[in-house]
């Protein structure tokens, strides 16, 4: 405990000295985060400096081994770092599917060559990844995917289509599920493979959502040649890698339910409807809704910490991420319902400068996809019923 207290004091001092003031302001949306990659343009010097300083220390991925660009911190130290960043309001220096999803899968299943090729680049924000899982005929039933990889000497030739590929039009590389043995059972004969989005035969097409914006794309593969050495794990055993990665993806998506460093709902609502002489929101009904929401928000944050601690102690349940994903995404939808209610008619502004291009209603509409992406809420509840509650007939 004394060591953690010393680490906490040192961490606090370092963050206070090295986190630029601009990086202690709430993130206003996906467009305000740093995603990194070959073609990333920093929005400010402060954003660049913050990423460089944290990456140099290995604190973009504090618990990864140092040899792969991480900080080599213990679970306890990493928890202290998260707490100190929250206390100071420090933004995450990097948003990355490589950190949240691919990195853990590579650490568990990747070859040493693959780890050294990709992990440090992920940690430093030098490469941006997208996920090639869902297909037009294989959404919730992911294992029925039809994108094929046919053997050709030392390479695979990949043909097929993926859909709902988040940020595929900005990504440098893709981690992709392909069928390498069409004669095998549905969950067998699938391989997990990595390749460059600049490869010949790869193309993308954005998908527009009801919000008028979208991170999603259709992604097409037309005779894309990929070395077999890019397969993670064993050929035809990619479903093992895919399932492990999905645990991390669902834990990541559940994080939308946590406020992080953004402003509390009560403060945001007060900007719109005002406060009484005692500093309380003028609307008592909305006040009660926000109080109930913030209790649930705190419960989610505590559950997330518990999930991390159990995972590090190798006591975690593989289906717990599904429960977290369900609760986090439903909570985020509640958050934006409250925000829309608090904003009144002003919250319906769609294109004005005052509303930052309709940021609030567009974000509210975007949350409707939270309970679909990464596995629908109905699928998550089915997993919880079967794997955790062991209910009959589930």
C-alpha positions, 0 to 999 in steps of 0.5 A, spaced: 500 500 500 505 504 501 508 503 494 501 505 491 501 511 495 508 513 493 506 511 486 500 515 486 504 521 488 509 521 483 503 520 478 499 526 480 505 530 480 507 528 473 500 528 470 500 535 473 506 537 470 505 534 463 498 534 461 496 540 457 490 544 460 487 543 453 487 536 454 483 537 461 477 539 458 471 534 456 471 531 450 465 533 446 465 527 441 468 522 437 471 528 432 474 531 438 478 525 440 485 523 438 485 516 433 492 516 431 494 513 424 498 514 418 494 519 416 492 522 422 492 530 423 492 533 430 487 538 432 492 542 436 499 542 438 496 540 445 493 533 443 500 531 439 504 533 445 499 529 450 500 523 446 507 523 445 508 524 452 504 518 454 506 514 449 513 515 451 512 513 458 508 507 455 501 510 459 497 509 453 497 502 454 500 502 461 499 494 463 502 492 456 509 489 457 514 494 456 517 491 450 511 492 446 510 499 448 507 499 454 508 501 461 509 495 465 505 497 470 501 492 475 494 492 475 494 496 482 498 501 479 494 502 472 488 503 477 491 508 480 493 512 474 486 511 471 484 514 478 489 520 478 487 522 470 480 522 472 481 526 478 485 531 474 480 531 468 485 528 463 483 526 457 485 519 454 491 520 450 489 516 444 482 512 442 484 506 438 481 499 436 488 497 437 488 498 444 481 496 446 480 490 442 486 487 437 492 488 442 489 484 448 488 478 442 495 479 439 498 479 446 494 472 447 494 469 441 499 473 436 506 470 434 512 474 437 513 477 430 506 479 430 507 482 437 513 486 435 510 488 428 504 491 431 503 492 438 508 498 439 505 502 433 498 501 436 501 504 443 504 510 440 498 511 435 502 510 429 497 505 426 489 505 426 485 499 425 478 497 423 474 490 425 472 486 419 467 481 423 459 483 421 457 481 414 450 483 410 448 475 412 452 474 418 450 479 423 448 476 430 449 470 427 457 472 426 459 464 425 455 464 418 460 469 415 462 467 407 468 472 406 473 466 403 480 466 403 483 461 398 490 458 399 495 460 394 502 458 395 504 462 401 498 467 401 491 467 401 486 470 396 480 474 400 474 475 396 467 478 400 464 483 403 464 486 411 458 491 413 458 496 419 466 496 419 467 502 423 472 508 421 474 503 415 475 509 410 480 512 415 483 505 418 490 503 416 489 496 417 484 491 418 483 485 423 478 480 419 474 474 420 475 469 413 472 462 412 479 458 410 475 451 410 468 452 407 467 444 408 468 445 416 462 446 421 460 453 422 464 455 427 470 451 425 474 453 418 474 460 420 481 464 421 483 471 424 487 475 419 491 482 419 492 486 412 493 493 410 487 497 408 491 500 402 492 493 399 490 492 392 482 490 391 480 493 398 475 498 397 470 502 402 463 505 402 460 509 407 453 508 410 449 514 412 445 513 419 439 517 421 443 522 425 446 524 418 453 522 420 456 515 421 462 512 423 460 505 419 462 503 412 461 497 407 468 494 406 469 490 399 475 485 398 476 483 391 482 478 390 486 481 396 492 477 396 495 477 404 501 472 406 499 466 411 503 469 416 498 474 417 494 469 420 493 470 428 493 464 432 492 457 428 489 457 421 481 454 421 481 456 429 480 463 428 473 463 432 477 462 439 481 469 437 474 472 435 470 470 441 476 473 446 476 479 442 469 480 443 469 480 450 474 486 450 470 489 444 463 489 449 467 491 455 469 497 450 462 499 448 460 498 455 464 504 457 459 509 453 455 508 459 460 512 463 461 519 464 469 519 464 471 526 464 465 530 461 461 534 465 455 531 469 448 531 467 446 536 472 451 541 470 449 540 462 441 541 464 442 547 468 445 551 462 438 550 459 433 550 464 436 554 470 437 553 477 433 555 483 436 559 489 439 553 492 442 551 486 438 546 484 435 544 477 428 548 476 425 542 474 424 537 480 422 531 475 428 532 471 432 532 477 430 526 480 431 522 473 438 525 473 439 523 480 437 516 479 441 516 472 447 518 476 447 512 481 446 507 476 452 511 472 456 510 479 454 503 479 456 501 472 463 504 474 464 500 480 462 494 476 467 496 471 473 496 476 471 490 479 471 486 472 478 489 471 480 486 477 477 480 477 480 479 470 487 481 472 486 475 478 484 470 472 477 470 476 473 473 471 467 470 467 467 470 460 460 472 459 460 478 464 462 483 458 456 481 455 452 484 462 456 490 462 455 491 454 448 491 455 448 495 461 452 500 459 449 501 452 442 502 455 445 507 460 448 511 455 441 511 451 438 514 457 443 519 458 441 522 451 434 522 453 435 526 459 439 531 455 434 531 450 429 533 455 433 538 458 434 541 452 427 542 450 426 545 443 433 548 443 435 540 443 432 539 436 437 544 433 440 540 427 445 545 423 446 551 427 453 554 429 450 555 436 448 547 437 455 545 433 451 542 427 446 539 431 451 535 436 446 533 441 440 531 437 445 527 432 449 524 438 442 522 441 440 518 434 447 515 434 446 512 441 440 508 438 446 504 434 449 502 441 444 497 443 446 493 436 453 494 435 458 489 438 452 484 439 444 486 440 441 487 447 437 481 446 443 477 444 447 480 450 441 478 455 441 471 452 448 470 453 447 472 460 441 468 461 445 462 459 452 463 461 451 467 467 444 465 470 444 458 467 436 459 466 433 453 463 431 453 456 436 459 455 
